[in-house]
């Protein structure tokens, strides 16, 4: 499914809408170039899930756990950019938190799919420079978001609510 959003605020709205479909045990794999909005997406997702504020990129610590403030699942935020293999993912022991949390892995393509038989693969793509050839403010750039649902958890799920985001 391809979704177009007009700007970074649209990315936030989409993430908030997606949060309504999530439950403990869900795995989201985020990809996209630097500045595409992966961390912004995760921040909006966390806000809607009701987890503790302060979501920032976990680049140097690899994993940050944001506990729920409303009795829902915690949010586990992972940055796999510096991890070279699925074995290195296994070393950070995500299996211990996956059943009771929503796990979001930035840069996880090809590294974390083995953790669950079901996951959402989301690729954020920034818009191109304007017609004059000058890039505008990154927050104002349109984005396209490719969402692929994999596995039995997502069979029959209606993602149409995301289209109005």
Buried (B, 14 or more C-beta within 10 A) or exposed (E): EEBEBEBBEBBBBBBBBBBEBBEBBBBBBBBBEEEBBBBBBBBBBBBBBBBBEEBEBBEEEBBBBBEBEEEBBBBBBBBBBEBEEBEEBBEEEBEEBBEEBBBBBBBBBEBBBEBBEBBBBBBBBBBEEEEEEEEEEBEEBBBBBBBEBBEEBBEEEEBEEBEEB
